[in-house]
Amino acid sequence: MDLKEIQNLIKFVAKSGASEVKLETGDVKITIRTGSDEKETTIVQQVPQQQMPQQMPAQQPQQQPAPAPQESAPQQKESNESTQDDSKYITVKSPIIGTFYRKPSPDKPIFAEVGDTVKEGDVLCIIEAMKLFNEIESEVSGKIVKVLVDDSSPVEFDQPLFLVDPS
């Protein structure tokens, strides 16, 4: 190997990002090491940065409960009234986490409106999860009494979506 080939090899190793390369050809043994100490320092610096965001969300919920009781007081009154009225209805809940859509596409009509009569197996909405659109079907026959989720909003697993009057 001549000097030019060795220089080209060093440049290639430096560009590749490898920390160490050993080359043996005949009587020639070459070991090329790049600044691996700097890379290790960078990795050590990244670990505390990853831990800090984990601590910050823990502090944020502590700040949020203060306003929550003010908001939940009216909701509790409403929920007590609605529980009395809604006890005779069947709640259709979300089987997955995703984004709730009332239409198959923006230019199509809504699957189920308040007051519509649905049969078991009728599609009520779509929930998008990981770029897949899952049709949510009615488990009971009856009349849609209330839509509990706004269109294009996120939903959680087991979150109530519709109230259906089975009578």
C-alpha positions as YAML, in Angstrom:
chain: A
units: angstrom
residues:
- id: 1
  name: MET
  ca: [0.00, 0.00, 0.00]
- id: 2
  name: ASP
  ca: [1.31, 3.41, -0.86]
- id: 3
  name: LEU
  ca: [0.80, 6.63, 1.07]
- id: 4
  name: LYS
  ca: [-1.99, 7.87, -1.23]
- id: 5
  name: GLU
  ca: [-4.07, 4.69, -0.67]
- id: 6
  name: ILE
  ca: [-3.62, 5.00, 3.11]
- id: 7
  name: GLN
  ca: [-4.71, 8.65, 3.05]
- id: 8
  name: ASN
  ca: [-7.79, 7.73, 0.98]
- id: 9
  name: LEU
  ca: [-8.57, 4.94, 3.45]
- id: 10
  name: ILE
  ca: [-8.31, 7.36, 6.39]
- id: 11
  name: LYS
  ca: [-10.67, 9.82, 4.67]
- id: 12
  name: PHE
  ca: [-13.11, 7.03, 3.89]
- id: 13
  name: VAL
  ca: [-13.13, 5.78, 7.51]
- id: 14
  name: ALA
  ca: [-13.58, 9.32, 8.84]
- id: 15
  name: LYS
  ca: [-16.58, 9.91, 6.54]
- id: 16
  name: SER
  ca: [-18.16, 6.55, 7.35]
- id: 17
  name: GLY
  ca: [-18.45, 7.32, 11.04]
- id: 18
  name: ALA
  ca: [-16.72, 4.11, 12.14]
- id: 19
  name: SER
  ca: [-14.75, 4.46, 15.35]
- id: 20
  name: GLU
  ca: [-12.08, 1.88, 14.53]
- id: 21
  name: VAL
  ca: [-10.96, -0.05, 11.44]
- id: 22
  name: LYS
  ca: [-8.24, -2.71, 11.31]
- id: 23
  name: LEU
  ca: [-6.76, -3.75, 7.97]
- id: 24
  name: GLU
  ca: [-4.21, -6.50, 7.40]
- id: 25
  name: THR
  ca: [-2.74, -7.18, 3.96]
- id: 26
  name: GLY
  ca: [0.37, -9.30, 3.77]
- id: 27
  name: ASP
  ca: [3.08, -7.68, 5.93]
- id: 28
  name: VAL
  ca: [1.14, -4.42, 6.43]
- id: 29
  name: LYS
  ca: [-1.15, -3.96, 9.44]
- id: 30
  name: ILE
  ca: [-3.10, -0.70, 9.72]
- id: 31
  name: THR
  ca: [-5.40, 0.37, 12.55]
- id: 32
  name: ILE
  ca: [-7.38, 3.60, 12.08]
- id: 33
  name: ARG
  ca: [-9.18, 5.09, 15.08]
- id: 34
  name: THR
  ca: [-11.39, 8.16, 14.86]
- id: 35
  name: GLY
  ca: [-12.46, 10.44, 17.74]
- id: 36
  name: SER
  ca: [-14.60, 7.84, 19.52]
- id: 37
  name: ASP
  ca: [-14.17, 9.61, 22.86]
- id: 38
  name: GLU
  ca: [-16.24, 12.53, 21.58]
- id: 39
  name: LYS
  ca: [-19.05, 10.22, 20.51]
- id: 40
  name: GLU
  ca: [-19.18, 8.56, 23.91]
- id: 41
  name: THR
  ca: [-19.43, 11.96, 25.57]
- id: 42
  name: THR
  ca: [-22.34, 12.83, 23.30]
- id: 43
  name: ILE
  ca: [-24.16, 9.65, 24.28]
- id: 44
  name: VAL
  ca: [-23.67, 10.41, 27.97]
- id: 45
  name: GLN
  ca: [-25.09, 13.89, 27.44]
- id: 46
  name: GLN
  ca: [-28.16, 12.48, 25.71]
- id: 47
  name: VAL
  ca: [-29.12, 10.25, 28.64]
- id: 48
  name: PRO
  ca: [-29.87, 13.14, 31.06]
- id: 49
  name: GLN
  ca: [-31.84, 14.91, 28.32]
- id: 50
  name: GLN
  ca: [-34.07, 11.87, 27.95]
- id: 51
  name: GLN
  ca: [-34.68, 11.70, 31.70]
- id: 52
  name: MET
  ca: [-35.59, 15.38, 32.00]
- id: 53
  name: PRO
  ca: [-38.68, 15.18, 29.75]
- id: 54
  name: GLN
  ca: [-39.87, 12.21, 31.78]
- id: 55
  name: GLN
  ca: [-39.73, 14.32, 34.92]
- id: 56
  name: MET
  ca: [-41.35, 17.37, 33.34]
- id: 57
  name: PRO
  ca: [-44.65, 15.66, 32.45]
- id: 58
  name: ALA
  ca: [-44.85, 14.44, 36.03]
- id: 59
  name: GLN
  ca: [-44.74, 18.06, 37.17]
- id: 60
  name: GLN
  ca: [-47.30, 19.25, 34.65]
- id: 61
  name: PRO
  ca: [-50.19, 17.09, 35.95]
- id: 62
  name: GLN
  ca: [-49.50, 18.47, 39.43]
- id: 63
  name: GLN
  ca: [-50.13, 21.96, 38.08]
- id: 64
  name: GLN
  ca: [-53.26, 20.98, 36.17]
- id: 65
  name: PRO
  ca: [-55.47, 19.56, 38.98]
- id: 66
  name: ALA
  ca: [-55.94, 23.02, 40.52]
- id: 67
  name: PRO
  ca: [-58.15, 24.28, 37.65]
- id: 68
  name: ALA
  ca: [-59.71, 20.85, 37.10]
- id: 69
  name: PRO
  ca: [-61.98, 20.89, 40.20]
- id: 70
  name: GLN
  ca: [-63.49, 24.19, 39.08]
- id: 71
  name: GLU
  ca: [-64.30, 22.70, 35.68]
- id: 72
  name: SER
  ca: [-65.42, 19.34, 37.06]
- id: 73
  name: ALA
  ca: [-68.00, 20.79, 39.48]
- id: 74
  name: PRO
  ca: [-70.45, 21.68, 36.67]
- id: 75
  name: GLN
  ca: [-69.61, 18.43, 34.90]
- id: 76
  name: GLN
  ca: [-70.45, 16.45, 38.02]
- id: 77
  name: LYS
  ca: [-73.87, 18.09, 38.21]
- id: 78
  name: GLU
  ca: [-74.46, 17.37, 34.54]
- id: 79
  name: SER
  ca: [-73.24, 13.80, 34.87]
- id: 80
  name: ASN
  ca: [-75.56, 13.17, 37.84]
- id: 81
  name: GLU
  ca: [-78.51, 14.45, 35.82]
- id: 82
  name: SER
  ca: [-77.46, 12.60, 32.70]
- id: 83
  name: THR
  ca: [-76.87, 9.33, 34.59]
- id: 84
  name: GLN
  ca: [-80.49, 9.34, 35.69]
- id: 85
  name: ASP
  ca: [-81.67, 10.00, 32.13]
- id: 86
  name: ASP
  ca: [-79.07, 7.82, 30.39]
- id: 87
  name: SER
  ca: [-79.44, 4.70, 32.54]
- id: 88
  name: LYS
  ca: [-82.01, 3.24, 30.13]
- id: 89
  name: TYR
  ca: [-79.69, 3.74, 27.12]
- id: 90
  name: ILE
  ca: [-76.93, 1.48, 25.84]
- id: 91
  name: THR
  ca: [-73.53, 3.11, 25.46]
- id: 92
  name: VAL
  ca: [-71.48, 2.28, 22.38]
- id: 93
  name: LYS
  ca: [-67.82, 2.55, 23.40]
- id: 94
  name: SER
  ca: [-64.60, 2.85, 21.44]
- id: 95
  name: PRO
  ca: [-62.81, -0.50, 21.05]
- id: 96
  name: ILE
  ca: [-59.50, 1.22, 20.19]
- id: 97
  name: ILE
  ca: [-57.49, 4.41, 20.60]
- id: 98
  name: GLY
  ca: [-57.55, 6.70, 17.58]
- id: 99
  name: THR
  ca: [-59.28, 9.58, 15.84]
- id: 100
  name: PHE
  ca: [-63.09, 9.54, 15.66]
- id: 101
  name: TYR
  ca: [-64.78, 10.35, 12.34]
- id: 102
  name: ARG
  ca: [-68.55, 10.49, 11.74]
- id: 103
  name: LYS
  ca: [-68.16, 10.34, 7.91]
- id: 104
  name: PRO
  ca: [-66.32, 7.90, 5.62]
- id: 105
  name: SER
  ca: [-64.77, 10.92, 3.86]
- id: 106
  name: PRO
  ca: [-65.29, 14.71, 4.00]
- id: 107
  name: ASP
  ca: [-67.64, 14.77, 1.00]
- id: 108
  name: LYS
  ca: [-69.82, 11.83, 2.15]
- id: 109
  name: PRO
  ca: [-72.83, 11.94, 4.50]
- id: 110
  name: ILE
  ca: [-72.61, 11.18, 8.22]
- id: 111
  name: PHE
  ca: [-72.99, 7.48, 9.14]
- id: 112
  name: ALA
  ca: [-75.51, 8.01, 11.97]
- id: 113
  name: GLU
  ca: [-77.33, 11.15, 13.11]
- id: 114
  name: VAL
  ca: [-79.19, 11.72, 16.36]
- id: 115
  name: GLY
  ca: [-82.67, 10.28, 15.86]
- id: 116
  name: ASP
  ca: [-81.59, 7.69, 13.26]
- id: 117
  name: THR
  ca: [-82.68, 4.09, 13.78]
- id: 118
  name: VAL
  ca: [-79.79, 1.64, 13.53]
- id: 119
  name: LYS
  ca: [-79.68, -2.13, 13.34]
- id: 120
  name: GLU
  ca: [-77.11, -4.44, 14.81]
- id: 121
  name: GLY
  ca: [-74.08, -4.37, 12.49]
- id: 122
  name: ASP
  ca: [-74.75, -0.91, 11.02]
- id: 123
  name: VAL
  ca: [-71.64, 1.29, 10.82]
- id: 124
  name: LEU
  ca: [-71.86, 4.20, 13.28]
- id: 125
  name: CYS
  ca: [-68.46, 5.82, 12.75]
- id: 126
  name: ILE
  ca: [-64.83, 5.25, 11.79]
- id: 127
  name: ILE
  ca: [-61.83, 5.36, 14.11]
- id: 128
  name: GLU
  ca: [-58.46, 5.92, 12.50]
- id: 129
  name: ALA
  ca: [-55.59, 4.20, 14.26]
- id: 130
  name: MET
  ca: [-52.10, 4.08, 12.76]
- id: 131
  name: LYS
  ca: [-53.34, 5.05, 9.27]
- id: 132
  name: LEU
  ca: [-55.98, 2.29, 9.32]
- id: 133
  name: PHE
  ca: [-59.66, 3.21, 9.22]
- id: 134
  name: ASN
  ca: [-61.71, 0.89, 11.45]
- id: 135
  name: GLU
  ca: [-65.48, 0.83, 11.03]
- id: 136
  name: ILE
  ca: [-67.29, 0.79, 14.37]
- id: 137
  name: GLU
  ca: [-70.54, -1.13, 14.10]
- id: 138
  name: SER
  ca: [-73.57, -0.98, 16.33]
- id: 139
  name: GLU
  ca: [-73.83, -3.86, 18.77]
- id: 140
  name: VAL
  ca: [-77.56, -3.28, 19.29]
- id: 141
  name: SER
  ca: [-80.61, -2.21, 17.34]
- id: 142
  name: GLY
  ca: [-82.23, 1.03, 18.39]
- id: 143
  name: LYS
  ca: [-82.37, 4.77, 17.99]
- id: 144
  name: ILE
  ca: [-79.34, 7.09, 18.29]
- id: 145
  name: VAL
  ca: [-80.09, 9.39, 21.22]
- id: 146
  name: LYS
  ca: [-76.81, 11.23, 21.61]
- id: 147
  name: VAL
  ca: [-73.39, 11.52, 19.95]
- id: 148
  name: LEU
  ca: [-70.86, 11.94, 22.75]
- id: 149
  name: VAL
  ca: [-67.74, 12.76, 20.68]
- id: 150
  name: ASP
  ca: [-67.03, 15.59, 18.24]
- id: 151
  name: ASP
  ca: [-65.99, 14.73, 14.69]
- id: 152
  name: SER
  ca: [-62.23, 14.46, 14.06]
- id: 153
  name: SER
  ca: [-61.38, 14.32, 17.76]
- id: 154
  name: PRO
  ca: [-59.11, 11.81, 19.52]
- id: 155
  name: VAL
  ca: [-60.74, 8.99, 21.49]
- id: 156
  name: GLU
  ca: [-59.42, 6.59, 24.10]
- id: 157
  name: PHE
  ca: [-60.06, 2.89, 24.55]
- id: 158
  name: ASP
  ca: [-63.49, 2.24, 26.12]
- id: 159
  name: GLN
  ca: [-64.53, 5.91, 25.74]
- id: 160
  name: PRO
  ca: [-68.30, 6.31, 25.23]
- id: 161
  name: LEU
  ca: [-69.15, 7.35, 21.66]
- id: 162
  name: PHE
  ca: [-72.93, 7.03, 21.26]
- id: 163
  name: LEU
  ca: [-76.03, 6.50, 23.38]
- id: 164
  name: VAL
  ca: [-78.55, 4.14, 21.81]
- id: 165
  name: ASP
  ca: [-82.15, 3.67, 22.95]
- id: 166
  name: PRO
  ca: [-82.80, -0.07, 22.46]
- id: 167
  name: SER
  ca: [-86.60, 0.23, 22.71]
...
